[in-house]
Amino acid sequence: MLGRYVVAELWTDRRIPMDRENNALLNEKYGGALPLYLIFTPDGREVARLGGRPSVAEFTAFLEKGLVQ
């Protein structure tokens, strides 16, 4: 299913200035859950959000939400 998505990562845990900025942005916009998975439409609208360590079934259901848009 991941092959149907454009996958991006936002690094937040290294000890470099860019990661500290990314961490601040993540906390400000989305809260502090790590890992955090987000699905956006091509125009930037958030479709689904999933934080923590989901089961395979939960993650699959999350991915399916993005495919129905």
N, C-alpha and C positions, 0 to 999 in steps of 0.2 A: 504493500500500500504506500510506503514511503516514496516509491518511485513516481508516484503521481503528484508529488509535492516538490516545491523548491525548499530545500532545507538550509537554514541559516543558524549559526550559533552566536551567542553573545557571551563572550568570556567575562567573568566577574571575579574570579578567585585567585588570579596571579597577583603578585605584589608589584604591579606597574601602574603608573598614573591612568592609563586608558581603562584598565580594569576597574579601578576605583570609581572612575566616572561612569562606566557601564553599570556598576553595582548601584550607584546612587540613582541612576535613571530607572533601573529595574525596580528598586524599592519604591520610588516615587510613583511610577505609573502602574505597577502590577503587584506590589507587595513583595514580601521576602521569601516566598516558597522556592526552594531549589531541590531538584530541578523543576523548571517551569516550562511547560509546553504551550505554545500559542499557535492558532491557525488564523490567518488573515486572508481576506479576499485580495485580488490584485489591486484594488483601489484603496487598500489599507483598513478596511473594516474588520474588526475582530469577530470571528465566528465561534471560536471555542477556546477554552482555557483549561489546563489541567496541571495541577501542582503535585509535588511529592513523588512517590514511587508507586505508580499504579500497577495493577495486575495486567497481564496480557489482554484479558477481556476488556478491562477498563480502557486501556490504551487503544485497542482496536475500535471500540465504540467512539472514542474521542476522534480518531482519524476519520471514521465514517461520517461524523458531523460535518467535516470540511468538504466531503465529496458530494454532499447533497446541495451545496450552494450553487 
